[in-house]
Amino acid sequence: MRFLGVTETCDLGALYLRLLDEGHEVRIAISYEQAHGTMAGMVSRLDDWRDGLGWVREAGDDGIILFESVSKGFGRLQDELRGEGHRVIGGSEYGDRLENDRGFAQALLADLGFPSGHVWTFDRAAAAIDHIARRPARYVLKFSGPDFSSGDNYLGQLADGADVVALLRQRTLSTKGASHFILMDFIEGIEIGVGAYFDGTRFLTPACLDWEHKRFFAGDMGELTGEMGTVATFDGTAPFFERTLRLLEPHLAGRGHIGYVNLNTIVNEQGIWPLEFTCRFGYPGFAILDPLQETPWGELFAIMLGQRNGSFIARPGFSTGVVVTTPPFPYSRKEVDEAVGLPILFREPLTDEDRRHVHLGEVGIADGQLVTSGLYGWTMVVTGTGATVAESRHEAYRLLRNIVVPRGRYRLDIGSRTSSEIGELRRMGLIGPISIPGR
């Protein structure tokens, strides 16, 4: 099969390498100049993705275009390419709106029966400040649109919302100016995501459940990042999936969306409170799911496009993924002038099994050496799998001790609370039995 990756910063580098290992042909086009070093010397690169359309078309049904992001216009572009007969996996215009327009997504979720009345949409800071003055409370501030990162959002700490007010006043003076955003009541509970692959008509099952760790530092301190690590499983996921993501199926069907969809939520005794959608391959989520997927990526994509008969097969157990970052993370080289090219080394040669659990991110080959590259400092994800969360954590951190990246850093507490949270969710009837491999 032939795969053309259309990307701004090349977040799916590990996926492209997996496809090459499976024997497929891969070419990628990276639009951001500061990301051109990512996958350099590892994956064939085009200057313009449009130059690869003929190459993909020559492969017929085995030619596939992969889109990574939900940047403005990308969903519409994917729909147009599908209309021209191309086979495209990634997202859609509808999926982009679900992810980027938080107010629209929350309205849809309310129509589907999820709790409502705890989210307010604004496009002016003054209106939001007035709302908080009339209704003092602890709030979460989240911005809409692809131009904002996780670090722009803010989890309020003060019971009267004074810290959110102060931040909104500061932002009116910033260069980003007016924005669409939501205020959400702070909700105490367990944060859990549910995700599945969508084939244009239905979700492939089993779905996955994931427990993200978004703060930069251990103990949930520091900046909100995209993700510093996650625990994921395909086991026992049906009860939660049927009460959440499955409800979206008729709304996605017929919209042209083919790709991964994830819904992040907060769960407590009062219900399931949806937070936000991810309607694309999330990084590092795809890498953390990779070792649990029995179905190879190429075959999975063929199934999603209706080119293969078969089922999506997942392995039992858990995967714990730990993100290794380097400066300027959690910022970008647009904001911090930080050099790239740090060497990546291993104390002992990696075994074939080790390589299955090292998912390279913003890296490339320079003068024969694997080095850091890219815009952000997402250097790699290291995973471990096991029948229990504890076993998967042990394997991930064991492998991490074999990796040396100057100035590299990662959290030491990924998954430390997940087992107890799973127990609580099982008590609520939201998680089914967990398979025990070999038993």
N, C-alpha and C positions, 0 to 999 in steps of 0.2 A: 504494500500500500504506500501511497505518497501523502505526506502531511506538510501543509504550508502553515506555519505559525505566524499570525499577525499580532504584533506586540509592541508596546511602547517601551517597556523596561525588562522584558524577558523574565517574568515571574515563574514560568513553567519549565525552566531549564531541565530540572530533574525528569520531568515527563518526556521531554524531547529525547533525552538520553535513554530512557526506558524504551521508547519506540524504536530507536536505533538498535538497541540490544535485541529487540524482537525481530530485527531484520527488515524493518521498514525504511523508506527514504524520507528524510526530513530536511526541510529548508525553512529558515526563519527570517523575518524582516523586523528589525528593531528600530523604532522611529526616534527615540531619544538618543542624541549623540553621546551623552555621558554614560549610556548603558551599552555602547557598542563593544566594550570589552567582555561583556557577559556571554559565556559559552564560546568565546573566541578560541579557535583551534579545536573545538569539540563538536560544533554543529555548523553545517553550511549556512551561510548568511547571504541574503539579498539586500540590496540598497532600498528597493521599493517592492512591497508585497505584490503589487499589480504585475510586476515582471514575472511572478511565479504562477499566474493564473493559467497560462497556456500549459505549463509543466504539469499542473494539477489536472487540467482538463484532459490531457493525453492519457491519464490513468483511468478515465471513465469513472465507474462507480467506486473504484478504489482510490480516487483522489479526494482528499478531505482538507478543508480549511479550518484551522483552529484559531479562535479569537480568545484573548485573555481578559480584556478589561470591559468596563461599562462606561468608558469615557463618552462624552457627548457625541452623539451621532453613530456610535459603533453598533448599537442594536439595530437601528434602521438600516445601516450598511449591510449587516448580516442578512436581514430580511430581503433586501434587494438582491444580494448574491444568490440566495435560495431561489428567488423568483426567476433568476437567469439560469437556473439549473445546476448551480454548484451545491455540493454537499458541505454544510457548514455546521460546526459544533462550537458552542460557547454561550450564546445568549440570544437576545431578541430585543426589539424596541420595547415590548411589553415588560420583559424582564428588567431592562434598564430602568424603566419607570418605577417598578416595584422596589428596586434597590435605592434609586437616587431620590425619589419623591416620597419622603417619609410620611407626609400627611395622606397622600393617596393610598399608600400601603396600609396605614392604620385604619383608614375608612373601610377598605376592603375586608380587613381582618375583623372589624366590628360587624360587618354584614355577615361574615361567616360564623358569628356567634361567640367570638372571643370577648373578653372584658373590654369595656369602652368607658369613655368619660374621664380618662386619666391622661389624655394627650391633647395638647393645644398647638396649633400651627401658626407661625408668624413669619412676616417678611420685614419687620422693622423692630429694632431693639426697643424703641420707646414703648411700643404696644406690649411687648413682653414684660418690660419693667412695670408698666401700669398693672398688668395682670397679677404679678407677684405682690404688688402693693395691696391689691384688693383681696388676694388669696395667698397669704404667706404660708409657705410649706417648703419642704426639702424637694428640690427638683433635679432632674437630669437634663442637660442641654445637649442636643444633637443636631448637627448641621446636615442639610440635604445637598446632594449633588456630588459629582465626581471630583470637583475641585477641592474637596475637603477630606482630610485624613482622620483616622481615629484619634490622633493627638489633638485635633481641634475640638473634640467633644469634651464635656466636663460632667463629672459625677459630683453633684452638689453635696456639701457636708453640713451646712447650717440649716436648722429647722425652720428658719424664717425666709430662706432663699436669698439672704443678703449677699452671699458670695457669688451666686449666679448673677445678681443685679450688677455687682461690681465688675464682673467679667464682661457682661454685655455692654456696659458703659465703656470699658476699655476697647472692646472690639469695634465700636463705632468710630474710633480714632485710628484703627489699623488700616492697612492698605487693602484688605479684602473687602471693606465696605459693607454694603447691604447684602443680606443673605437670607435664604429661606431656611428655617430651622423649626424644631419642635421643642417644647418643654414637656417633660413627662414626669408625673409623680414618681418619686423614689419608691421602689417596691422591694421589700425585703424578701429573700427567698434563694432558691438554688438556680443558678444560671446554667442552662442546657440548650444545646442546638440539635436540630434534626435536619438531615440532608439526604437527598436521593438524586439519582440521574433520571432526567426526563427525556423521553424519546419523541416528543412532539404530540403525543396522545396521552401517555400515562407515565407514572413513575415506575422505574425498575426497582424491585425489592430483592433483598432486604434493604431498608433504609439504614442510615447510620445515626448514632447519637454521639455527641461530642461535648466535652467539658473544656472550655477555653481558659487560658490564663493570659490576660491582656496587659497587665501592668509590666513595666520594664524591670522592676526589682522584685526579688522574693518577698513574700509577705504582702503581696498586692500593694506595693508602694511605687511611686514614681509615675512617669508619663503613661498614658494609655497608648499602647502600640497596636498594630494590626493583630499581633498574637506573639507570645513568647513561648508557647507550648500548649499542647492539647492532649487529652486522653480521648480515644475514640473506640467504638465497637459497632459491629453489625448484629450483635447478639441481643435478643430480648427487646428489640426495638419496635415491634409491631404495635403494641398498645399506644405508645406515645405518637408514633407516626400516624395511626388512624385518627387520632384526635386532633392532629395539627396539619401537617403538610399534605396529607391525603385530601383534605378539604379544598385545597387549592387546585387540584387536578382539573376539574371542569373549566376553571378560569384560564389555565395555561393552554389547554387543548385547543388546537386550531389557531393559536397565535404565532406559530412557527418556531416556538422556543424549543431548542434541543441543546441540552447541557445540564450542568449541575445546579441544584437549587437548595439553599439552606435557610432555615428559619431559626433565629436565635430567640430564646424565651427566658422568662423568670417563672419559676414554679413555687407556689406556696399552697397553704391549705385553702385559700380563697379561689384558686384556679391557675390556669396557664396564661401568662401575660406575654404576648408577643412583643419583641423588641425591634427586629429588623430582618430584612431579607438579604441574602447574598445570591445573586442570580448569574453566577459564573463559576469557574474553577477558583476557589479561594486558596490563597497562599498563607500559611503552609498546609492548609487542610488536605489538599490533594495528596501531598507527600506522606502525611500521617496515615491516610487511608490505604496507600499503596501496598504495604506489606500484608494487609488483611484481605486484599482482593485476589481471589484465585483466578478470576478471569483476567487475562492480559489486557493491557490498554487498547491495543489495536482491535482485538476481538470485541471488547466492550463498545468501542466507538462504532464498529460495524453493526452490532446489535441495536444501538441507539438509532442508527440511520436506516434500520430495517433491511440491511444487506445480509444478515446472518440470522438463522434460526438458532435459538438457544436462550439460556437463562444467565443472568448475572449471578455468579457464585462467589460467596465471601467465606473467608476462614473464620472459625470460632475464636473467641478470646478478645484481648484488648491490644491496642497499640498506643504507646506513649511516645509523643514526639516532642523534642526539645529543640528550640531554635537557637542557633549559634550566630551572634551578630558581631560586627566590627564597626568602628566609627565610620561615618557620622551618625549611625543609627542611635536613637530613634528619629533623627532628623534626616534631611537629604543633603546631597552635595549642592543643591540649589541654595540652601540656607547656610551650610557650613562647608568651607573650603578644606576638604579632607582628601588626602592622597589615597589612591588604591594601589594594589600590587603587593599586599602582604602575603607571604608564603603560607601555604597550607601543607602541613606535614603530618606523618603518622609514626608513632613510636615503633610499632610493629606492622609489617605488611598486612593489608586487609585481606581477610578470607572472602570467598564468594558470598557467604552468608552475611558478613559484615557489609559488603558492598550493597547488598539488598536493603540495608538500613541506613546508608549514608546518602542523603538526597541533596545534591549540590544546588546552590542557589545562585547568587551573584558572584560567579567565579569564572575564570578562563585560564587558558594556557599562555604563558609568556616565557620565551626562551626555555621551553621544555619544563617549566615549573608551574604547578597549579597555584594560582594566586587569586586574591580577592579582586572584585571589579564592581562596576555598577553604580547606581545612584544612591542606594539607601544603606547598604551594609547588611542585607539579608544574606548571610554567607552560606549557611547550610541548615538542614534539619536532620537530626539524628533520631532514629526510632528504635524502640524495642517492643517485642510482642511477648505475650504470655497468657496463660489461662486466667490470671487475675491481674488487677491493676498493679499490685505490688511486684509481681513477676515482670511485667512489661516495663515498669519504672527501673527495676534493677538492671535489666538488659540494656536499656537506653543509656543509663549513666555509666555502665561498664564500658560500653563502646566509646562514649565521650572521653573517657580517661585516656584513650589511645590517640586522640586527635590533638594536635598542637597548632594553634593559630595565634600568632602574636597579636596582642590587644583584643583577642576574642573574649566574649563573655556570654554566659547563659545562666538561667535561673536553676537553682538547686532543688526547688520545691514543686516542680510540675507533678501534678497528680497526688500530692500528699493528702488532700482532703476528699478526693474523688470517691474512694470506696465508701466512706460514710454517707456521702450524698446519694450514691446509688442505692444504699440501704434505705434511705428515707424515701426515695422515689419509688422503690419497690413496695414499701409500706403503703404508699398512696395508690398502688395499682397501676403505675405508669410505665413500669419496666417488667418485661416477662422473664422467664428463666434464662440463665446464662449457660451456654454450652461449655463443657469442660473437655478440651481436646484429649483424645486417647482414653476417655472413660465412658 
